[in-house]
Amino acid sequence: MNGWETVPCAGCGSASAAPWLALPCADAPGGSSAVVTCDRCGLKRLDPRPGPQALSRYYEAAGQRGYNAFQGRRRDARRQALWEWIRDGAAHPCGRRHGWVPFRGALARWAFVINLDLRGRKGWSILEVGAGYGDLLKYWKDRGCEVLGTDLGPQASEAAGNLGLDVRVGTLSDLALPHRSFDAAVLCHSLEDLADPNCELAELARLLKPGGMLHIAVPNGQAVRFQVQGPSFMHLSFPLHFWFFDPANLESISRKHGFSLAGPMRTTTRHHALAHWLEQCVSGPRWKATQEFWTFLRLSLVQPHGGDVLRVQAVRDG
């Protein structure tokens, strides 16, 4: 099958699914792939999808195009300082770093899909799966945490090493890390990339201490913009993203591996929607941009969890 494969649902194991979004692709068997919806649990998945050998070629090509996970720290010193100042609003809600600004915590939660509260947690051990070039790891290390990252790309490990970070190549099961050795784990736009999310979540359950925190951010399978834009939805990232969770099946797969939600799931559209519409107004037909905007608003009224990115915080059960 040209290095492509078909797999069952990661949420429930069912092989039965209904087509949801056709995706023409010359490399795929028959010249087409699709996002399909599991008939049993509703989890969306890419079917067929690139197998391991084919996938490595796509990641290499994506890295050359500036794939977001591999961009690294390309901000100038002033922008980097601003990035850290805003993020400190969530990491240090009492405002002990860089002065106190009332809205800074809310701004951080709006701007960033992953925010860890670091109050009283100096020396916290944090594991990031899919760390890329280590942007978040560098931030947490500079604030007194012990950090370790994993990534499937050797180029990510090398670039992170230049920042003084330990980012290891491979899956968690490949690395055989010590049992109950981390206080927190982060999957920031990486769970959707995994061939089998169950393997990584089961290993995270083994690696986290009882009460340890798990932070997940993934593309939202029921995002309004996914429905409106289809193949142009920015988080589709075809053919690199395999899974598109909605709140129900993300909670289900988390509970299956011993995690309980620490609060309500949240979604965010952030600035991407506005940027996309502005770009369309400038470079494309304004009628199309206007039509898409009103469709987005209409669907948003009936879909409270219709934002682009699904965010969840969970606790490792004791």
C-alpha positions in Angstrom: 0.0 0.0 0.0 2.8 2.5 -0.8 3.9 2.4 2.8 0.4 3.4 4.0 -1.7 1.5 6.5 -5.2 1.1 7.9 -5.6 0.8 11.7 -8.6 0.4 14.0 -9.9 3.1 16.4 -7.6 3.9 19.3 -10.5 4.7 21.5 -12.5 1.5 21.3 -10.7 -0.8 18.9 -13.5 -0.8 16.3 -12.6 -1.0 12.6 -16.0 0.3 11.5 -16.0 4.0 10.5 -17.9 6.4 8.3 -16.2 8.8 5.9 -16.2 12.4 7.1 -13.7 14.3 5.0 -12.1 13.1 1.7 -8.4 14.1 1.2 -7.0 13.5 -2.3 -3.4 12.4 -2.1 -1.3 11.0 -4.9 0.8 8.9 -2.4 -2.1 7.2 -0.8 -3.6 3.9 -2.1 -6.1 4.7 -4.8 -5.0 8.4 -4.7 -7.1 9.3 -1.7 -7.2 9.2 2.1 -9.9 10.5 4.4 -10.7 11.5 8.0 -13.3 9.0 9.1 -15.5 8.8 12.2 -15.6 5.7 14.4 -19.1 4.2 14.3 -18.8 3.2 17.9 -17.1 6.0 19.9 -17.0 8.9 17.4 -13.2 9.3 17.4 -12.0 10.7 14.1 -8.9 9.2 12.5 -6.9 9.4 9.3 -7.6 6.3 7.2 -5.5 5.2 5.5 -2.4 6.8 6.9 1.4 6.7 6.3 3.2 3.8 8.0 6.5 4.4 9.8 8.8 4.5 6.7 6.5 6.7 4.7 5.9 9.0 7.7 9.6 9.7 8.2 9.8 11.2 4.7 6.8 13.4 5.4 8.3 14.7 8.7 11.6 15.4 6.9 9.8 17.4 4.2 7.7 19.2 6.9 10.9 20.1 8.8 12.3 21.7 5.7 9.1 23.7 5.2 9.3 25.0 8.8 6.8 22.6 10.5 5.8 24.4 13.7 7.1 21.7 16.1 10.6 22.1 14.7 10.9 25.8 14.4 12.8 26.3 17.6 13.5 29.6 19.3 13.5 32.1 16.4 12.2 35.1 18.4 14.6 38.0 18.9 15.6 38.8 22.5 12.8 41.3 23.0 10.0 39.0 21.7 11.5 36.1 23.8 11.4 38.2 26.9 7.7 39.2 26.2 6.8 35.5 25.6 8.3 34.6 29.0 6.7 37.5 30.8 3.3 36.6 29.6 3.8 32.9 30.3 4.9 33.8 33.9 1.4 35.2 34.4 0.1 31.6 34.6 3.2 30.0 36.0 3.4 32.5 38.9 -0.1 33.8 39.4 1.0 35.7 42.5 3.0 37.9 40.3 6.4 37.4 41.9 8.2 37.5 38.6 8.6 40.7 36.6 6.0 42.6 38.5 2.3 42.1 38.9 -0.2 42.8 36.1 -3.9 41.8 36.9 -4.7 40.4 33.4 -1.4 38.6 32.7 -2.7 35.2 33.9 -5.8 35.4 31.7 -3.6 36.6 28.8 -1.3 33.6 29.2 -4.2 31.2 29.3 -5.6 32.8 26.1 -2.2 32.9 24.2 -0.8 29.4 25.2 -2.5 26.1 25.2 -0.2 24.7 27.9 0.4 26.6 31.1 1.9 25.0 34.3 1.4 26.6 37.7 4.9 26.5 39.2 4.1 28.0 42.6 6.0 26.1 45.3 7.2 23.6 42.8 10.9 24.3 42.4 12.6 21.1 41.5 9.5 19.7 39.9 10.3 16.9 37.4 8.6 17.5 34.0 8.4 15.2 31.0 7.4 16.5 27.6 6.4 14.0 24.9 7.0 15.5 21.4 9.2 18.2 22.7 10.4 19.5 19.3 13.3 21.8 19.8 12.6 22.2 23.5 11.0 25.6 23.7 8.8 24.8 26.7 11.4 22.6 28.4 13.9 25.5 28.3 11.4 27.8 29.9 10.6 25.3 32.8 14.3 24.5 33.3 15.1 28.2 33.7 12.5 28.4 36.4 14.1 25.6 38.5 12.4 22.5 37.2 14.1 19.2 36.2 13.1 18.5 32.6 13.3 15.7 30.1 11.8 15.5 26.6 11.2 12.9 23.9 10.8 13.3 20.2 10.7 11.1 17.1 13.0 13.4 15.2 16.8 13.3 15.6 17.0 16.9 14.4 14.9 18.0 17.4 17.2 16.2 19.9 20.2 17.8 18.4 18.7 21.3 18.4 17.5 20.9 22.0 21.0 19.8 23.0 22.3 23.1 21.8 20.0 24.7 24.4 21.4 22.4 27.1 18.3 20.2 27.1 18.0 16.4 27.2 15.6 15.4 24.5 15.8 11.8 23.6 14.8 10.2 20.3 12.1 7.5 20.4 8.8 6.6 22.1 8.5 6.3 25.9 8.4 2.6 25.8 11.7 2.6 23.8 13.4 4.7 26.5 12.5 2.5 29.5 12.4 5.4 32.0 12.2 4.7 35.8 8.8 4.0 37.4 7.0 7.0 39.0 9.8 9.4 38.2 7.9 12.5 37.1 5.6 15.1 38.8 4.1 16.3 35.5 3.9 15.3 31.9 3.0 17.4 28.8 1.6 16.4 25.4 1.4 19.7 23.5 0.1 18.9 20.0 1.7 15.5 20.1 -1.0 12.9 21.1 -2.5 13.3 17.6 0.8 12.4 16.0 1.2 9.1 17.8 0.7 5.8 16.0 -1.0 4.4 19.1 -2.0 6.9 21.8 -2.8 4.0 24.2 0.9 2.9 24.4 2.1 6.4 25.3 -0.7 7.1 27.8 -0.2 3.7 29.5 3.5 4.5 29.8 2.8 8.0 31.2 0.6 6.4 33.8 3.5 4.3 34.8 6.0 7.2 34.8 3.9 9.8 36.7 3.8 9.8 40.5 0.4 9.3 42.1 -1.3 12.7 41.9 1.0 13.7 39.1 -0.4 16.1 36.5 -1.0 15.4 32.8 -1.5 18.3 30.5 -2.8 17.6 26.9 -3.5 19.9 24.0 -4.8 18.4 20.8 -6.7 19.6 17.7 -10.4 19.5 18.4 -12.2 16.9 16.4 -15.4 18.8 16.6 -13.9 22.3 16.0 -16.2 24.6 14.2 -13.5 25.7 11.9 -12.7 22.0 11.0 -16.3 21.7 9.9 -16.3 25.0 8.0 -12.8 24.8 6.4 -12.3 21.1 5.9 -9.0 20.4 4.2 -7.7 23.9 4.9 -8.2 23.6 8.6 -4.7 24.5 10.0 -4.6 21.7 12.5 -5.4 19.0 10.0 -1.7 18.9 9.1 -2.3 16.2 6.6 -0.9 13.5 6.6 1.0 14.0 9.9 -2.0 14.0 12.3 -3.6 10.7 12.8 -6.3 11.3 15.5 -8.8 14.1 16.1 -10.3 13.8 19.6 -13.5 15.4 20.9 -14.1 16.1 24.6 -15.9 12.8 25.2 -13.4 10.4 23.6 -10.4 12.3 25.0 -11.8 11.9 28.5 -12.6 8.3 27.8 -9.1 7.3 26.7 -7.6 9.3 29.6 -9.7 7.5 32.2 -8.9 4.1 30.6 -5.3 4.7 31.6 -5.8 5.8 35.1 -6.3 9.6 34.8 -9.1 11.7 36.2 -9.9 15.2 34.9 -8.7 18.0 37.2 -11.2 20.4 35.8 -13.5 21.1 32.9 -12.1 20.6 29.4 -11.6 23.8 27.5 -11.3 24.7 23.8 -9.7 27.8 22.3 -9.7 29.4 18.8 -7.3 32.1 19.8 -5.8 34.5 17.2 -5.6 32.0 14.3 -9.2 32.4 13.2 -8.9 36.2 13.1 -5.6 36.0 11.2 -7.1 33.6 8.7 -10.2 35.8 8.1 -8.0 38.9 7.7 -5.8 37.1 5.2 -8.9 36.0 3.2 -10.3 39.6 3.2 -7.0 40.9 1.8 -6.0 38.1 -0.6 -9.2 36.3 -1.4 -12.9 36.9 -2.2 -14.4 38.9 0.6 -17.8 37.2 0.1 -16.1 33.9 1.0 -14.5 35.3 4.1 -17.8 36.9 5.2 -19.7 33.6 4.5 -17.1 31.6 6.5 -17.2 34.1 9.4 -21.0 34.0 9.8 -21.0 30.2 9.5 -18.4 30.1 12.3 -20.5 32.3 14.5 -23.7 30.4 13.8 -22.1 27.0 14.7 -20.3 28.5 17.7 -23.6 29.4 19.3 -24.7 25.7 19.3 -21.3 24.2 19.9 -19.7 25.5 23.2 -16.7 23.2 22.7 -16.1 24.2 19.1 -12.8 25.9 19.4 -9.7 24.9 17.4 -7.7 23.3 20.2 -8.9 21.0 23.0 -7.1 21.4 26.3 -7.3 19.1 29.3 -5.6 18.7 32.7 -5.8 15.3 34.3 -4.4 13.8 37.5 -2.8 10.4 37.9 -5.0 8.3 40.1 -3.3 6.9 43.2 
